[in-house]
Structures are given as C-alpha cells and as structure tokens.
Amino acid sequence: MEENGKLNERTFEDIVVQLIEKINKPSIKNSLKDSIIIDKITSEVVYIITISKVAQLIFSNKENMRYIEDKLSEVLGNQININVTFENKENYFMRKLG
C-alpha cells in the first residue's frame, strides 16, 4: 500500500468487493454491501466512510469491528486498523459531485 493513500478509487472499490466476499456472516455482509466506501489507505489504517445507519451500527460493535479488521487484513496482506466515519448518503454524493 502506498503511504500517502493515493491508490485510485477503482482499487478501493475492488478492495471493498474482496472484503465483502470474505465476510461469512450474512448480517454483516448484507449490512455493509453498498454501504461502505474506502476513503484512504495508509500502511496501518484504512479510512472507511459508512453511508448507512445500519453499517454504522455494525462498526459500533467492537466484536464486529475486530472481525471486519481481520477480514480486511486478509485482503490487504498485512495487519491494519479501521477508522470509520459516518456520512449521510446524500451529503457524501453531493460532496463527491461538487
């Protein structure tokens, strides 16, 4: 991973797809699918934006957070932590388009 997080958005989308495929808990898989966006990746932290309240609730559970971090670490090939922020879906897309 590049230290400055300058991977392209296509790569970020591919990482999300791989993460969702690795998750074998249906409630988590369904809640995160189409609801998380990777904003930035550093060598130790993946910055994720959730755009649904349900996904936000999934990440607020420490056990779920560790599980997702483990699965994301498998995808990326090194131990990482997740930093999650919530953004209203409409606000997120307005910011991206604006």
C-alpha positions as CSV (number, residue, x, y, z in Angstrom):
1,M,0.0,0.0,0.0
2,E,1.2,3.4,-0.7
3,E,1.9,5.5,2.4
4,N,0.1,8.6,1.1
5,G,-3.1,6.7,0.3
6,K,-3.0,7.7,-3.4
7,L,-4.5,4.5,-4.7
8,N,-7.2,5.0,-7.3
9,E,-10.8,4.7,-6.5
10,R,-11.2,1.6,-8.7
11,T,-8.7,-0.2,-6.5
12,F,-10.6,0.9,-3.4
13,E,-13.8,-0.5,-4.9
14,D,-12.0,-3.8,-5.7
15,I,-10.8,-4.0,-2.0
16,V,-14.4,-3.5,-0.8
17,V,-15.7,-6.2,-3.1
18,Q,-12.9,-8.6,-1.9
19,L,-13.7,-7.7,1.8
20,I,-17.5,-8.4,1.3
21,E,-16.6,-11.7,-0.4
22,K,-14.5,-12.8,2.7
23,I,-17.2,-12.0,5.2
24,N,-19.1,-15.1,6.1
25,K,-21.6,-13.6,8.5
26,P,-24.7,-12.8,6.4
27,S,-26.0,-10.0,8.7
28,I,-22.6,-8.1,8.4
29,K,-22.2,-8.9,4.7
30,N,-25.7,-7.6,3.8
31,S,-25.3,-4.5,6.0
32,L,-22.0,-3.4,4.6
33,K,-22.7,-4.2,0.9
34,D,-23.1,-0.9,-1.0
35,S,-22.8,1.0,2.3
36,I,-19.1,1.4,2.8
37,I,-16.5,3.4,0.9
38,I,-12.8,3.4,1.4
39,D,-11.6,7.0,1.6
40,K,-7.9,6.4,2.2
41,I,-5.4,3.7,3.0
42,T,-2.1,4.2,4.8
43,S,0.3,1.4,5.8
44,E,-1.6,0.8,9.1
45,V,-5.0,2.3,8.8
46,V,-7.9,2.0,6.3
47,Y,-10.3,5.0,6.5
48,I,-13.8,4.0,5.7
49,I,-16.9,6.1,5.3
50,T,-20.2,4.4,6.0
51,I,-23.3,5.9,4.3
52,S,-25.9,3.9,6.1
53,K,-27.0,3.9,9.7
54,V,-27.1,0.1,9.7
55,A,-23.5,-0.1,8.6
56,Q,-22.6,2.5,11.3
57,L,-24.2,0.2,13.9
58,I,-22.3,-2.8,12.7
59,F,-19.0,-0.9,13.2
60,S,-20.0,0.4,16.6
61,N,-19.9,-3.2,17.9
62,K,-16.3,-3.9,18.9
63,E,-16.6,-7.6,18.1
64,N,-17.8,-6.8,14.6
65,M,-15.1,-4.2,14.2
66,R,-12.4,-6.7,15.0
67,Y,-13.9,-9.3,12.7
68,I,-14.0,-6.8,9.8
69,E,-10.4,-5.6,10.5
70,D,-9.3,-9.3,10.4
71,K,-11.0,-9.9,7.1
72,L,-9.7,-6.6,5.6
73,S,-6.2,-7.5,6.9
74,E,-6.5,-10.8,4.9
75,V,-7.5,-8.9,1.8
76,L,-4.6,-6.4,2.1
77,G,-2.0,-8.9,3.3
78,N,-0.9,-7.0,6.4
79,Q,-2.4,-6.2,9.8
80,I,-4.4,-3.0,9.7
81,N,-6.8,-1.0,11.8
82,I,-10.0,0.6,10.5
83,N,-11.0,4.3,11.1
84,V,-14.8,4.7,10.4
85,T,-16.7,7.8,9.9
86,F,-20.4,8.2,9.1
87,E,-21.6,10.5,6.4
88,N,-25.2,10.9,5.2
89,K,-25.5,9.2,1.8
90,E,-26.9,12.4,0.1
91,N,-24.2,14.6,1.6
92,Y,-21.5,12.1,0.5
93,F,-22.6,12.1,-3.1
94,M,-23.1,15.8,-3.2
95,R,-19.6,16.3,-1.9
96,K,-18.2,13.9,-4.5
97,L,-20.1,15.5,-7.3
98,G,-19.5,19.1,-6.2
